Amino acid sequence: MRTSIALFTRDLRVHDNPVLHAASTADRCVPLFVLDDAIVSSSFFNANRAAFLTDCLADLDAALRDRGGRLVVRRGKLADEVAKVVRELDVTEVHVAADVSRYARRREEALRELGADLHVHDASINAVPPLSLTPSGGGDHFAIFTPYFRKWETVQRRGVLRAPAKLTVPDLAGDLPKRLHRGTTSPDLAEGGETAGRKLMTSWVRSGVDDYAEVHDALADDATSRLSPHLHFGTVSVTELLDRVGTGSEGARAYTRQLAWRDFHHQVLAAKPDSATKDYRTRDDRWRRSDRDFEAWRDGRTGYPIVDAAMRQLAREGWMHNRARLIAASFLSKTLYLDWRRGAQHFMDLLVDCDLANNQMNWQWVAGTGTDTRPNRVHNPLAQAARYDADGAYVKRYVPELADVDPKHVHEPWKLSEDERDALDYPPPIVDLSEAADRFAAARGLRRHR
């Protein structure tokens, strides 16, 4: 009798899941998830992700039960727990999704030593497998997005797979956790699980994506898909999402480009795993060390409303609008000239969608140490606010101290009268933008034109 394991990692779904699809062809299939001590005990496993993961596992278990099976959950060292199941059931094959982090590679190496055939499925987490595309001029990965995207667009992606109709799962210990606790969650955290993800995807395809090119940067409109947590946990397949979005509108094409950025960052991290903590391209920065400035940024008390709104959205929702992420990251790394790694860690502490490759490489892109071809660009918070939150609606949503301020002053409350400022309980700016620009230019050895 042929027995397989479908080892779930970041693919917590039954629809369009190459791992489950392949494993379910065996006589018996064990849908297995391991609460890996190496991850659960790390800082990467924050309270928001723990809560979201609890939802995902419960929803996955319900979907498997609808098909005659269930989810087997173990806790411990991943390879050891899989080995126990292999021995208990004389498992012949283990199926798992490919991933790009250094830890994922070590996990794969350990799984190859278990005595069962290991099948690693490349197109489960990404639309295009990392490192499957290489520059024609040589090299193991693309360092610039545009040529990568041109090649990425030409790839024939695999077809969307149906969910298995029925599963035969052997009787095995391993109960679903009631709740994974890692501290206080963000009060407005989104619901996890494939059911929620597919509803969100359907709504986005029907009534959101076609307008994406025109409105995706408008902060107050909140006109993005909000699917990033579901893509991170794999409750929505990026392959199916691309298939359903299509390319029939300008919005769909713009959104597809954003999904390609996700694959681009995965291939960079796969090629350069050290870039999770080290500069991809060093600028010989001697970063400032100011706990006072960092704490003001972290707490949304910089005195620049657009920055503070972004940081408070992060705290409230465990998520942040992409344009707001650019503004907040630029303010920390270039205006305050603090190490991008401190900001990346804070995002990691709160973001429910915190994918290692996207978080670290986006931070490096903004800091100018990554793949940005204009490494010294600065996202001026006032210019960004005027362009993407002209009437201050986004700021007023997340910074209640400014809710009643006239829109013409909401982004520059220091222009109010002294009595009006005193009544706001809102801090003055912690840095002068012109002085900060001079400091950054000097640090990078640039000549600043006034």
Backbone torsions as a table, in degrees:
resi	resn	phi	psi	omega
1	MET	NA	130.6	-177.5
2	ARG	-89.3	123.8	-178.8
3	THR	-122.2	132.0	-178.0
4	SER	-123.3	161.5	171.0
5	ILE	-117.1	128.3	168.0
6	ALA	-98.7	101.0	-175.8
7	LEU	-88.9	107.0	179.9
8	PHE	-79.1	137.6	174.0
9	THR	-128.8	-87.9	177.0
10	ARG	-112.0	44.6	-179.4
11	ASP	-143.6	58.5	-169.4
12	LEU	-86.3	68.2	-176.4
13	ARG	-153.4	163.1	174.1
14	VAL	-104.1	-23.2	179.8
15	HIS	-85.3	139.5	178.0
16	ASP	45.6	53.9	179.7
17	ASN	-118.4	101.4	-178.9
18	PRO	-57.4	-33.3	179.9
19	VAL	-65.2	-53.2	-179.1
20	LEU	-67.5	-38.3	-179.5
21	HIS	-59.3	-45.6	-179.0
22	ALA	-72.0	-42.7	-177.5
23	ALA	-67.1	-30.4	-176.1
24	SER	-72.7	-7.4	177.6
25	THR	-78.9	-12.2	177.8
26	ALA	-74.0	165.5	178.5
27	ASP	-62.5	-39.4	176.8
28	ARG	-131.9	141.6	-178.2
29	CYS	-130.3	132.4	176.6
30	VAL	-106.3	103.7	172.2
31	PRO	-74.7	109.9	-169.7
32	LEU	-120.8	133.6	170.5
33	PHE	-127.5	132.4	179.6
34	VAL	-111.8	121.2	170.2
35	LEU	-74.8	92.6	-170.6
36	ASP	-72.9	120.5	-179.6
37	ASP	-55.5	-34.5	-178.8
38	ALA	-63.8	-28.8	179.7
39	ILE	-95.1	-45.6	-176.1
40	VAL	-61.8	-31.5	-178.8
41	SER	-90.5	0.6	-176.3
42	SER	-93.5	164.9	177.8
43	SER	-67.8	-19.7	179.5
44	PHE	-64.8	-27.7	-176.1
45	PHE	-89.7	79.9	-175.8
46	ASN	-82.4	175.1	-176.3
47	ALA	-62.0	-39.7	-179.1
48	ASN	-66.0	-42.5	179.4
49	ARG	-70.0	-33.2	177.2
50	ALA	-63.2	-43.5	179.3
51	ALA	-66.9	-44.2	179.6
52	PHE	-63.3	-41.8	178.7
53	LEU	-62.7	-38.4	177.2
54	THR	-57.9	-45.2	176.7
55	ASP	-60.7	-43.5	-177.0
56	CYS	-62.5	-44.7	-178.0
57	LEU	-66.7	-40.9	178.9
58	ALA	-63.6	-41.7	-179.6
59	ASP	-69.4	-39.3	177.4
60	LEU	-63.8	-42.5	178.3
61	ASP	-60.2	-43.0	179.8
62	ALA	-63.5	-40.4	179.6
63	ALA	-66.7	-37.9	178.1
64	LEU	-68.7	-37.4	178.1
65	ARG	-65.4	-34.0	175.6
66	ASP	-61.1	-20.7	-178.3
67	ARG	-107.4	16.7	176.3
68	GLY	87.6	4.4	-178.4
69	GLY	-117.6	-154.4	174.1
70	ARG	-168.9	168.1	177.3
71	LEU	-93.7	129.0	174.6
72	VAL	-96.0	122.8	-177.7
73	VAL	-117.9	125.6	175.0
74	ARG	-120.8	161.5	176.0
75	ARG	-131.4	135.9	179.4
76	GLY	151.8	-156.5	174.5
77	LYS	-74.7	125.8	-168.2
78	LEU	-54.8	-52.4	-176.4
79	ALA	-61.4	-36.8	179.2
80	ASP	-65.6	-42.0	-178.7
81	GLU	-68.8	-38.9	176.0
82	VAL	-65.4	-41.1	179.2
83	ALA	-59.1	-38.3	179.2
84	LYS	-62.5	-42.9	179.4
85	VAL	-67.1	-39.9	177.4
86	VAL	-57.6	-44.5	-178.9
87	ARG	-71.0	-42.4	-177.1
88	GLU	-60.3	-37.5	-171.2
89	LEU	-115.9	5.8	-176.8
90	ASP	52.9	52.4	-176.8
91	VAL	-66.9	137.5	-178.4
92	THR	-99.4	-24.1	-178.0
93	GLU	-149.4	144.8	178.0
94	VAL	-122.0	130.7	179.6
95	HIS	-114.1	135.0	-178.8
96	VAL	-149.5	152.7	177.9
97	ALA	-81.8	141.9	174.4
98	ALA	-68.5	147.5	175.5
99	ASP	-144.1	171.6	-164.9
100	VAL	-112.6	-14.4	-176.1
101	SER	-71.6	162.4	177.1
102	ARG	-60.4	-39.2	178.4
103	TYR	-62.6	-42.5	-179.9
104	ALA	-61.7	-35.9	178.3
105	ARG	-67.7	-40.8	177.0
106	ARG	-64.6	-38.3	177.9
107	ARG	-61.3	-43.7	179.3
108	GLU	-62.9	-42.0	178.2
109	GLU	-60.9	-41.5	-179.9
110	ALA	-66.2	-37.1	-179.5
111	LEU	-67.8	-25.5	179.3
112	ARG	-71.5	-12.6	-177.9
113	GLU	-96.9	9.4	-171.0
114	LEU	-88.4	-9.7	178.8
115	GLY	91.6	-0.1	173.7
116	ALA	-113.7	153.7	178.5
117	ASP	-65.9	128.7	179.7
118	LEU	-101.6	127.7	177.5
119	HIS	-116.4	114.9	-179.3
120	VAL	-102.2	120.8	-174.0
121	HIS	-98.3	116.1	-171.4
122	ASP	-73.5	-36.4	-171.7
123	ALA	-105.4	49.1	177.9
124	SER	-105.3	-38.7	-179.3
125	ILE	-98.5	-32.9	-179.0
126	ASN	-110.9	157.8	172.6
127	ALA	-73.9	-40.8	177.0
128	VAL	-123.0	124.9	-176.1
129	PRO	-56.7	137.6	176.9
130	PRO	-57.2	141.0	177.2
131	LEU	68.1	8.0	174.0
132	SER	-80.6	-17.4	176.7
133	LEU	-111.4	132.0	179.0
134	THR	-134.1	151.4	180.0
135	PRO	-64.1	144.9	180.0
136	SER	-65.4	-25.8	-179.5
137	GLY	-84.2	2.4	-179.8
138	GLY	109.3	166.8	-176.4
139	GLY	105.1	157.2	-175.7
140	ASP	-94.3	-5.4	177.5
141	HIS	-160.7	166.0	175.5
142	PHE	-87.2	131.7	178.0
143	ALA	-98.8	-9.1	179.4
144	ILE	-125.7	136.1	-171.2
145	PHE	-67.2	-46.4	-170.7
146	THR	-56.2	-50.3	177.0
147	PRO	-64.6	-32.0	174.9
148	TYR	-62.1	-46.2	-177.3
149	PHE	-62.9	-39.2	178.7
150	ARG	-58.7	-41.6	-179.5
151	LYS	-75.5	-38.7	179.4
152	TRP	-57.9	-39.6	-178.4
153	GLU	-63.9	-25.3	-175.7
154	THR	-86.6	-9.2	-175.1
155	VAL	-72.5	135.6	174.5
156	GLN	-82.9	106.7	-178.0
157	ARG	-77.0	156.6	177.8
158	ARG	-65.9	160.7	177.5
159	GLY	-75.6	159.8	178.6
160	VAL	-76.3	132.3	-175.5
161	LEU	-96.6	142.0	176.0
162	ARG	-76.3	153.6	172.5
163	ALA	-70.0	143.7	178.1
164	PRO	-61.3	140.9	-178.5
165	ALA	-76.3	-33.4	-176.4
166	LYS	-150.9	144.7	178.2
167	LEU	-128.6	143.7	171.8
168	THR	-110.8	108.7	-175.9
169	VAL	-111.3	123.6	179.5
170	PRO	-67.2	155.9	178.8
171	ASP	-68.6	123.7	-173.1
172	LEU	-155.0	139.9	178.1
173	ALA	-69.9	150.4	177.8
174	GLY	140.9	86.4	-172.5
175	ASP	-87.6	154.3	177.0
176	LEU	-70.6	132.7	178.1
177	PRO	-69.6	142.0	179.1
178	LYS	-68.6	-46.3	179.2
179	ARG	-160.3	136.5	176.9
180	LEU	-98.8	115.0	-175.1
181	HIS	-104.8	129.0	175.3
182	ARG	-138.7	32.9	-179.4
183	GLY	110.2	-164.4	-175.7
184	THR	-83.1	129.9	179.6
185	THR	-88.9	161.9	174.1
186	SER	-63.3	137.5	-172.8
187	PRO	-63.6	-29.0	-177.8
188	ASP	-110.4	36.9	-179.8
189	LEU	-64.2	139.2	179.8
190	ALA	-71.7	158.4	177.1
191	GLU	-76.6	138.9	177.9
192	GLY	-97.6	172.5	175.6
193	GLY	111.0	154.6	-177.5
194	GLU	-63.9	-37.2	-179.8
195	THR	-59.9	-47.7	178.2
196	ALA	-65.0	-40.6	-179.1
197	GLY	-63.9	-41.2	-178.5
198	ARG	-71.3	-33.9	174.9
199	LYS	-63.7	-43.5	179.4
200	LEU	-64.1	-43.1	178.8
201	MET	-61.9	-45.2	-179.4
202	THR	-62.1	-43.6	178.9
203	SER	-63.9	-39.8	-179.3
204	TRP	-65.3	-45.0	-178.3
205	VAL	-65.8	-38.5	-176.6
206	ARG	-75.4	-38.7	-167.8
207	SER	-137.8	10.2	-177.5
208	GLY	-124.4	-44.3	-166.6
209	VAL	-67.7	-31.7	-175.7
210	ASP	-64.3	-25.9	179.5
211	ASP	-95.9	2.7	-170.7
212	TYR	-58.2	-42.6	-176.2
213	ALA	-60.9	-34.5	-175.9
214	GLU	-83.0	-33.3	-167.3
215	VAL	-121.7	1.2	-171.0
216	HIS	-66.4	-21.6	-179.9
217	ASP	-93.3	-7.3	180.0
218	ALA	-73.3	106.5	-169.3
219	LEU	-60.8	-44.8	-175.5
220	ALA	-72.1	-24.8	-177.7
221	ASP	-71.5	-22.4	-179.6
222	ASP	51.8	44.7	-172.8
223	ALA	-97.2	44.0	173.5
224	THR	-114.0	169.9	-171.6
225	SER	-74.4	-25.9	-173.3
226	ARG	58.0	26.2	-179.9
227	LEU	-90.3	-3.0	-174.7
228	SER	-58.6	-39.1	176.0
229	PRO	-62.5	-36.0	-179.3
230	HIS	-72.9	-33.2	174.6
231	LEU	-69.5	-37.6	179.2
232	HIS	-64.1	-46.0	-178.9
233	PHE	-86.1	-4.9	177.6
234	GLY	72.3	23.4	174.8
235	THR	-78.1	-15.4	170.4
236	VAL	-125.6	134.8	178.6
237	SER	-83.3	128.9	177.9
238	VAL	-65.9	-30.9	177.4
239	THR	-65.1	-46.4	178.1
240	GLU	-67.1	-38.9	179.5
241	LEU	-60.8	-46.6	177.4
242	LEU	-61.9	-39.7	179.8
243	ASP	-62.8	-41.6	-177.4
244	ARG	-77.1	-33.8	178.7
245	VAL	-68.1	-42.9	-179.8
246	GLY	69.1	-163.3	-179.9
247	THR	-134.6	26.4	-172.6
248	GLY	-81.1	-7.9	180.0
249	SER	-137.1	162.0	177.6
250	GLU	-61.4	-38.3	178.2
251	GLY	-62.8	-42.9	178.8
252	ALA	-62.5	-40.7	179.7
253	ARG	-67.5	-38.8	178.5
254	ALA	-66.4	-39.1	179.6
255	TYR	-68.9	-39.6	176.7
256	THR	-58.4	-40.1	178.3
257	ARG	-60.6	-39.1	178.6
258	GLN	-66.2	-37.8	177.1
259	LEU	-67.4	-31.2	176.5
260	ALA	-66.9	-32.7	175.2
261	TRP	-57.8	-37.2	179.1
262	ARG	-60.7	-46.9	177.4
263	ASP	-65.2	-37.7	179.1
264	PHE	-59.1	-47.3	-179.7
265	HIS	-66.2	-34.4	176.7
266	HIS	-64.2	-39.0	-179.4
267	GLN	-72.7	-29.2	174.6
268	VAL	-66.5	-47.4	-179.3
269	LEU	-66.5	-36.4	178.0
270	ALA	-61.4	-39.0	-179.1
271	ALA	-79.5	-34.2	-175.9
272	LYS	-128.9	73.6	-176.2
273	PRO	-60.5	-24.5	178.2
274	ASP	-66.3	-18.1	-177.5
275	SER	-70.2	-4.8	172.1
276	ALA	-66.3	-26.1	-178.5
277	THR	-131.3	-16.1	-177.8
278	LYS	-115.0	153.0	178.6
279	ASP	-59.0	129.5	174.7
280	TYR	-65.4	-42.8	172.9
281	ARG	-131.7	109.0	-175.9
282	THR	-68.2	141.8	172.1
283	ARG	-112.0	12.2	-179.3
284	ASP	55.2	39.7	179.8
285	ASP	-69.7	141.1	169.6
286	ARG	-113.8	82.4	-171.7
287	TRP	-60.0	144.0	172.9
288	ARG	-67.5	157.3	173.7
289	ARG	-125.4	102.3	179.1
290	SER	-136.8	102.6	178.0
291	ASP	-64.5	-33.6	180.0
292	ARG	-62.3	-47.0	-179.5
293	ASP	-67.6	-40.4	179.6
294	PHE	-62.8	-43.8	-178.7
295	GLU	-65.5	-36.5	176.6
296	ALA	-63.6	-42.0	176.8
297	TRP	-64.1	-48.4	-178.1
298	ARG	-59.0	-40.3	-173.9
299	ASP	-88.9	-0.1	-178.0
300	GLY	68.4	45.2	-179.2
301	ARG	-133.3	40.9	-178.1
302	THR	-82.7	-16.4	-174.2
303	GLY	88.6	-3.8	174.0
304	TYR	-107.0	103.7	-169.5
305	PRO	-54.4	-38.6	-177.1
306	ILE	-67.3	-35.3	176.6
307	VAL	-69.7	-45.2	-177.5
308	ASP	-66.0	-36.9	176.6
309	ALA	-62.3	-41.5	179.4
310	ALA	-61.0	-46.2	-177.2
311	MET	-69.6	-31.3	178.1
312	ARG	-76.5	-31.7	172.5
313	GLN	-61.7	-42.5	177.9
314	LEU	-57.8	-46.5	-178.9
315	ALA	-66.5	-37.3	-176.0
316	ARG	-76.7	-37.8	-170.6
317	GLU	-113.2	-13.7	-172.2
318	GLY	67.8	23.7	-176.7
319	TRP	-155.8	155.8	178.6
320	MET	-147.3	141.4	176.2
321	HIS	-56.9	142.5	-175.0
322	ASN	-61.0	-41.8	177.7
323	ARG	-62.7	-39.2	177.7
324	ALA	-64.7	-34.8	177.3
325	ARG	-62.5	-41.7	178.5
326	LEU	-62.3	-44.2	-178.4
327	ILE	-64.7	-47.8	-177.4
328	ALA	-65.6	-40.5	-178.6
329	ALA	-69.8	-39.8	177.7
330	SER	-64.7	-39.8	-179.6
331	PHE	-62.3	-42.7	-179.4
332	LEU	-68.6	-50.7	-169.4
333	SER	-82.5	-26.9	-175.4
334	LYS	-115.4	-39.7	177.7
335	THR	-76.7	-48.8	176.5
336	LEU	-84.1	-17.9	-178.7
337	TYR	54.9	49.5	174.2
338	LEU	-105.5	152.3	-174.2
339	ASP	-57.5	127.9	-179.5
340	TRP	-57.0	-28.0	-178.1
341	ARG	-64.6	-32.0	177.3
342	ARG	-66.4	-42.1	177.7
343	GLY	-66.9	-42.2	179.4
344	ALA	-60.7	-38.8	179.2
345	GLN	-67.2	-39.5	178.3
346	HIS	-64.8	-42.2	174.5
347	PHE	-58.9	-42.1	179.9
348	MET	-62.9	-32.0	-179.0
349	ASP	-70.1	-22.0	-173.8
350	LEU	-123.2	-34.4	-173.8
351	LEU	-65.7	130.0	175.0
352	VAL	-75.9	-24.4	-177.8
353	ASP	-97.4	19.0	-169.3
354	CYS	-70.3	87.8	172.4
355	ASP	-79.0	129.6	-175.0
356	LEU	-56.8	-48.1	-177.2
357	ALA	-63.6	-48.5	-177.2
358	ASN	-69.7	-40.8	-179.9
359	ASN	-62.9	-53.4	-175.3
360	GLN	-67.9	-43.3	-176.9
361	MET	-73.6	-31.1	173.1
362	ASN	-66.8	-42.2	177.1
363	TRP	-61.5	-42.7	179.0
364	GLN	-66.6	-37.3	177.6
365	TRP	-58.1	-48.2	-178.9
366	VAL	-67.8	-40.1	-178.2
367	ALA	-71.0	-14.7	-179.7
368	GLY	84.2	12.8	177.3
369	THR	-105.2	2.5	-175.4
370	GLY	-110.1	-127.9	-171.4
371	THR	-99.0	2.7	179.9
372	ASP	-65.5	129.8	179.4
373	THR	-79.1	-6.2	173.1
374	ARG	-123.5	74.4	-169.4
375	PRO	-66.1	-14.1	-176.1
376	ASN	-105.5	9.0	177.6
377	ARG	-66.3	143.0	178.0
378	VAL	-122.8	130.0	176.6
379	HIS	-86.6	92.2	-179.5
380	ASN	-61.3	123.8	-173.5
381	PRO	-64.6	-31.8	179.8
382	LEU	-73.0	-41.5	176.9
383	ALA	-64.7	-41.2	178.5
384	GLN	-64.1	-40.9	179.5
385	ALA	-64.3	-43.1	-179.6
386	ALA	-63.4	-33.8	-176.2
387	ARG	-84.1	-38.4	-170.0
388	TYR	-112.9	-2.9	176.7
389	ASP	-150.7	54.0	-169.2
390	ALA	-56.5	-38.6	-177.7
391	ASP	-94.4	3.2	176.1
392	GLY	76.7	12.4	-176.3
393	ALA	-63.4	-39.5	178.4
394	TYR	-64.6	-45.6	178.7
395	VAL	-60.2	-45.6	-177.3
396	LYS	-65.0	-28.6	179.1
397	ARG	-66.9	-36.8	-172.2
398	TYR	-111.9	-10.9	177.8
399	VAL	-122.0	85.7	-172.9
400	PRO	-63.3	-22.5	177.9
401	GLU	-59.7	-25.3	-176.2
402	LEU	-104.7	10.7	-173.5
403	ALA	-59.8	-31.3	-175.4
404	ASP	-104.3	7.9	179.8
405	VAL	-77.4	141.6	177.2
406	ASP	-56.8	135.1	-178.1
407	PRO	-52.4	-30.7	-178.2
408	LYS	-70.7	-15.6	179.4
409	HIS	-115.3	-4.3	-170.3
410	VAL	-64.0	-29.6	178.9
411	HIS	-90.5	-10.4	178.3
412	GLU	-136.5	64.3	-174.0
413	PRO	-64.6	-15.4	177.5
414	TRP	-67.8	-11.8	177.9
415	LYS	-84.9	-5.7	175.9
416	LEU	-71.7	167.6	176.4
417	SER	-67.3	161.6	-178.8
418	GLU	-59.5	-41.8	179.6
419	ASP	-64.5	-40.0	179.0
420	GLU	-66.6	-39.9	178.3
421	ARG	-64.2	-42.2	-179.2
422	ASP	-63.0	-29.5	-178.1
423	ALA	-79.2	-11.2	-173.1
424	LEU	-85.1	-25.3	-170.9
425	ASP	54.4	45.0	179.1
426	TYR	-127.1	136.2	-171.4
427	PRO	-74.0	155.1	171.2
428	PRO	-73.6	164.6	179.6
429	PRO	-58.0	138.3	-179.0
430	ILE	-83.6	-9.0	-178.8
431	VAL	-152.7	146.4	173.3
432	ASP	-85.2	128.4	-173.3
433	LEU	-63.9	-37.9	179.7
434	SER	-67.4	-42.5	178.0
435	GLU	-65.2	-38.4	178.6
436	ALA	-64.5	-40.0	178.8
437	ALA	-64.3	-40.0	176.7
438	ASP	-62.2	-42.9	-179.2
439	ARG	-63.1	-44.0	-179.8
440	PHE	-65.3	-43.3	179.5
441	ALA	-60.9	-42.6	179.1
442	ALA	-64.8	-40.1	-178.9
443	ALA	-65.0	-34.5	-179.4
444	ARG	-93.5	2.2	179.3
445	GLY	69.5	36.3	-177.6
446	LEU	-102.7	155.6	172.0
447	ARG	-97.8	117.5	-177.0
448	ARG	-91.3	127.0	179.0
449	HIS	-94.9	128.7	-179.6
450	ARG	-103.6	NA	NA
